[in-house]
Amino acid sequence: MADQNQNSQENQDSQDPSFSLQRTYVKDLSLEMPNAPQIFLEQEGPTVEVSINVGGQRLAETVYEASVTATVTTRIGDKVLYLVEATQAGIFEAANIPADQLDPLIGIVCPTMLYPYLRANVADAITRTSLPPLHLAEVNFQGLYEQRVAQLAEEQQGQQGQQDSGLILPPGMTRQ
């Protein structure tokens, strides 16, 4: 009887959901200062544009890669002071996660865990230019995820409507 209980407990443990970060790494890091050294003589203050993207892919049955990419473009007037593009990635193990929870896990939780590493790497790269570091603002990855899901649903709905009439319209065109 004790063996049956032990086997039952081991079987239950193997079915429990599990999630863990296995490794983080810099997948890509580039820094350009195309107008140096002349740009250092400019007196005007810089403007900064930041874009954030997330990605993910399955590597094995229970192993996933998630990534967060930041592109930072800083200009003085119409000249680029610096352009930094960095991708921070991580390998995650996710076992026995229900299918409807896997995409939010990869699209929200994983980027949230990776983002502090990305912020530090971007600040460090900029510091190496002899300029003050730029500390990226916090990001609401849940909000980004929900925007992406809504956009995909809208695109799918638009494609469904186009298919119903037999006409396939180019992107950006709507039927009157």
N, C-alpha and C positions, 0 to 999 in steps of 0.2 A: 504494500500500500504506500509506503514512504517513497519507493522508486517511482510509482505512478504520479504522486504529487510533485516530485522533483522534475520528472519529464514534462509534466503539465506546466510547471513554473518556467522551465527553460524554453518551452515552445511559446508561451505567452511573452517572455522577454524578447524572443527573436521577432515577434510581431509588433512590438511597441515602436511607435515612431521615434526616429532619432535624427538629429541634425547637428553637424559640427563643422567648424572651419578647420581645414587641414593645412592650408598654406596661403600666404599672401605674397604677391610679387609685383614688381613694376614690369608691365608688359611692353610699354612704349613710353619713351620720354624724349621730347625734342624741344629745343630752345633755339630761337632765331632772333638775332638783332641786326636786321638788314641795313639799318641806317646808322650804325655805330661807326665811328666815334662822333660824327657831326651832330647826331641827335642829342648828345649830352650838352651841347651849347644852347639848345632851345630854352627859352624862359617860360613858355606857356605850360600850364598844368596838363597832365595826361588824362585821357578818358580810357575806361576799361570796359571791355565786353567779355562776358563769360558764358559759355554754353556747357551744359552737362548732359551726357548721354549714358545710358546703361545698356548692358548686353548680357547674354547668358547662353550657355549651350551645355548639352549633356555630353559628358566624356565617357562614361561607362554606366552600367545599370543604376548605380546609386551615387555616382560622382558627377558633379557639375562644376563648370567654371562660370563665375559671374565677374563682370567688369564694370568699372565706372570710368568714363573719359571726361576730362575737363579740357576745354580749349579756351585759353586766355589771350586776348588780343588787346594790347595797350598801345594807344596812339597819342601822338602830340600833333595836333592839327590833322593833316591827312597822311602823316608819315608814321610808320609802325615803329614804336620804341622796342617792343619785344612781342614775340608770339611764342607761347608755351602750349604744347599739347602733351598731356600725360594720361596714360591708362593704367589704373591700378586694378589688378585682377586677384582673384582668390579661387582656391579649389575647396569645394564644400562637399560633404557627404550628407546625403538626405535619403534615409531609408524608411519605408513604410509610411510615407506621407501621402495622404489622400490626393488624388489627381487635381481636384479643384483648389487645393491649398499650395500645390507645388509652384505654380506660376507666381503667385504673390510672394512666396518665400524667396524665389530667385530674383524677383523684380523689386522687392521692397526691403526685406531683411538683409539679404546679402550686400546690396549697395550701401545700406546704412552702416554695416560693419566695415566695409572697405573705405568709405569716404574719409575718415580721419587720416588714414595712411596717404591717400591722394592729396589731401590738404597740406600735409607736412612735406610731401615731395615737391609740390608746386611751389610752396614758399621757399624751400631750400634751393630749387633751381633758380628762382628769381634772385635770391640773395647772392648767388654766385656771379650775377651780372654786375655786382657792386651797387645795385639799386636796392631800396628798401623792399622787404618781402611783402607779398600780397597774401593776405589770409582770406581764403574763400569763405563765403558765408555758409551757414548751415543750409541744408537742402531737405525739403519734405519729400522723401522718395515715395511715400504713399500717395501724395498729391500727383506727382509725376506719373506714377503707375496708373492711377485712376484716369488721368488725362489721356494716356496712351490707350487704355481699354475703351474709353468713350470714342476716341478718334477711330480706332479699328472697327468698332461697332457701326459707326456712321459710314465709314468706307464700305463695309460689307453690305449695309442696308442700301447704299447708293448703287452698288454693283448688282444687287438683287433686283432693284427696280429697273435697271438698264437691261438686264437679262430677260425680264418679264416681257418687254416689248420687242425683243429680238434685236434691238439696237445696242451696240456697245459704243459709248461715247468716250472720247479722250478725257484724261484727267482735267478737272477744272471746268468742263463744259456741262451744262445741265439742259434738260429737255424743257421746252416751254409749253 
